[in-house]
Amino acid sequence: MSGAKKIVWTLLIVFIAMQFVQPVHNKSEQVLATDFTKIYPVPDSIQLILKRACYDCHSNNSNYPWYSNIQPVAWMMARHISNGKDKLNFSDFGSYTNRRQISKLKGIANQIKDDEMPIASYKLMHPKARLLEAEKEMIMNWMNATADSLSSSN
């Protein structure tokens, strides 16, 4: 067997072996008392956009496409979701301090305004996550108004 064939076979065996090491999926059907929708009266129109464009990476319940079972894609997705939840987790939003909630609400509006969220790689694989200008305005206005109402109630 030639050297090239040995390399190809070795890579194939490593690729197959990798498939047996799957990360834990970020799935929970439970809606916690700290969930964003439990502490704020989120309009249905806003909630639908958030679920479509944000919740996969920023909540305790991600929807997984078929390719999420193939390594190393699954590892990359698990890391991406973990990083996203570290920065903002809609499922735990109510456990944040009032000051942090205000900061996160304004941060959401700013990142959408600056077209930083949803990130390009996510929009590439999830075309439904692309936000229309009207949707961006609606989310930014609602997030800023909610943050302002929290600020004034202190």
C-alpha positions in Angstrom: 0.0 0.0 0.0 1.4 3.4 -1.0 2.0 6.2 1.5 -0.9 8.2 0.1 -3.3 5.3 0.6 -2.2 4.9 4.2 -2.8 8.5 4.9 -6.3 8.4 3.3 -7.2 5.3 5.3 -5.9 6.7 8.5 -7.8 10.0 8.0 -11.0 8.0 7.2 -10.6 5.9 10.3 -10.1 9.0 12.5 -13.1 10.7 10.9 -15.3 7.6 11.6 -14.0 7.4 15.2 -14.8 11.1 15.7 -18.4 10.4 15.0 -18.7 8.4 18.2 -17.8 11.4 20.4 -20.9 13.6 20.4 -21.4 16.7 22.5 -24.4 17.0 24.7 -27.3 18.8 22.9 -28.6 22.1 24.3 -32.2 20.9 24.6 -34.8 21.6 27.3 -38.5 21.7 26.7 -38.9 23.3 30.1 -39.6 27.1 30.2 -38.0 28.4 33.4 -39.4 31.1 35.6 -36.3 33.2 34.7 -37.1 33.0 31.0 -37.2 36.3 29.2 -40.9 35.8 28.2 -41.9 35.1 31.8 -40.5 38.4 33.1 -41.4 40.7 30.2 -44.7 41.0 28.2 -42.9 40.3 24.9 -45.2 40.9 22.0 -45.8 37.8 19.8 -44.2 39.6 16.8 -40.9 40.2 18.8 -41.0 36.7 20.3 -41.3 35.0 16.9 -38.3 37.0 15.6 -36.2 36.2 18.7 -37.0 32.5 18.5 -36.2 32.4 14.8 -33.0 34.4 14.9 -31.6 34.3 18.5 -32.8 31.4 20.6 -30.7 28.6 19.0 -27.5 30.1 20.5 -28.9 32.3 23.3 -31.3 29.9 25.2 -31.5 26.5 26.8 -33.3 25.0 23.8 -31.5 24.9 20.5 -32.9 23.4 17.3 -30.4 21.2 15.6 -30.1 20.7 11.8 -29.1 17.4 10.3 -25.5 18.3 9.9 -25.1 18.9 13.7 -24.6 15.2 14.1 -21.4 15.2 12.0 -18.1 15.8 13.6 -16.3 18.2 13.8 -19.4 20.4 13.0 -21.2 19.3 16.2 -18.2 20.3 18.4 -18.0 23.7 16.7 -21.8 24.2 17.2 -21.6 23.1 20.9 -18.8 25.6 21.5 -20.6 28.3 19.6 -23.8 27.7 21.6 -21.9 27.7 24.9 -20.2 31.0 24.0 -23.5 32.5 23.0 -25.2 31.5 26.2 -22.3 32.8 28.3 -22.9 36.2 26.7 -26.7 36.2 26.8 -29.1 33.5 27.8 -32.8 34.3 27.3 -33.7 31.3 29.5 -31.9 32.7 32.5 -32.6 36.4 31.8 -34.6 36.8 35.0 -31.6 35.8 37.1 -29.6 38.7 35.9 -29.4 41.8 38.0 -31.6 44.8 37.0 -28.5 46.7 35.8 -27.3 43.7 33.8 -30.8 43.3 32.2 -30.8 46.9 31.1 -27.3 46.5 29.7 -28.3 43.3 27.8 -31.4 44.9 26.4 -29.5 47.9 25.1 -26.7 45.6 23.9 -29.2 43.5 21.9 -30.5 46.7 20.2 -27.0 48.0 19.5 -25.8 44.7 18.0 -28.8 44.4 15.8 -28.3 48.1 14.7 -24.7 47.4 13.9 -25.6 44.2 12.1 -23.4 42.1 14.4 -26.3 39.8 15.4 -27.3 37.3 14.2 -23.7 36.5 13.1 -23.0 36.0 9.4 -22.1 32.3 9.7 -25.5 31.6 11.4 -27.4 33.6 8.8 -25.5 31.7 6.0 -26.8 28.3 7.3 -30.2 29.6 8.6 -31.7 32.0 6.0 -34.8 32.5 8.1 -32.6 34.2 10.8 -31.9 37.1 8.4 -33.7 40.1 9.7 -35.6 42.6 7.6 -35.1 46.2 8.2 -38.6 46.5 9.7 -37.9 43.6 12.0 -34.6 45.2 13.1 -36.4 48.5 13.9 -39.2 46.7 15.8 -36.7 44.8 18.0 -34.4 47.8 18.6 -37.4 50.0 19.5 -38.9 47.4 21.9 -35.5 46.5 23.5 -34.6 50.2 24.1 -38.1 51.0 25.4 -38.0 48.1 27.8 -34.5 49.1 29.0 -35.7 52.7 29.5 -38.7 51.6 31.5 -36.4 49.5 33.7 -34.1 52.4 34.2 -36.8 54.8 35.1 -38.3 52.4 37.6 -35.1 52.4 39.7 
